Amino acid sequence: MITIKSQREIELMAKAGHIVALVFEGLKDKIRPGLSTQDIADIAEKIIRDNGAYPTFLNYSGYPGAVCVSINEELVHGIPSKHRILREGDIVSVDVGATLNGYVGDACRTYPVGICSPNALRLIKVTEESFFEGVKHARPGARLGDISHAIQEYCEKNGYSLPREYTGHGIGSHLHEDPYIPNYGVAGTGPVLKEGMCLAIEPMVAEGHFAVRVLKDGWTAKMKDGKLSSHYENTIVITKDGYEILTK
């Protein structure tokens, strides 16, 4: 069931989303070669807790990290480790959830590490742009498939593919709520968008084929062909005449 959030709930989600945005602000000048993925998680967790929230992902369905940190061909759910060290030219996706006063903010950014190849930088750029292509259709009366289709069309036009197993989702007092939001689909299909719906829109984009496998840790999803992947996400709310990003 897709829930419509009250103005009070939206304001609480915006406060949680602001803390998520503070994490990205705090990380942007710290991502560099030599940093471990655990270092990234520690920085993120400190910012979340210092602002009175707690890291939503920690122990969520048994996930052991405060945030998800995924390198290069890892698509999503990489587990932070002091043994995973960033190298010059890597790209790293940091997926962050913060819960404050019972409501959740969720977003992701992919960062270049040091000097990256033009191909890697283009992938990061197109992934972010595809989010904004999608949310051009986020308004009352549109359909969820309009967002999914726009993301797919933009990414495929630029030569990339969209993994099928992982999607965006509704969000509110729980991290994952209805509806699920694929990054591919048919325009004019799916639920009708209504004012007050809160959605986590998150293009996950592959440089090569979209096939994914999950590692033995039970969490880390990796591109089967070993090519790069990128991830960009924000929590949004549908407003009376469009949308607003809550993770800002």
Disulfide bonds with the S-S distance in Angstrom:
none
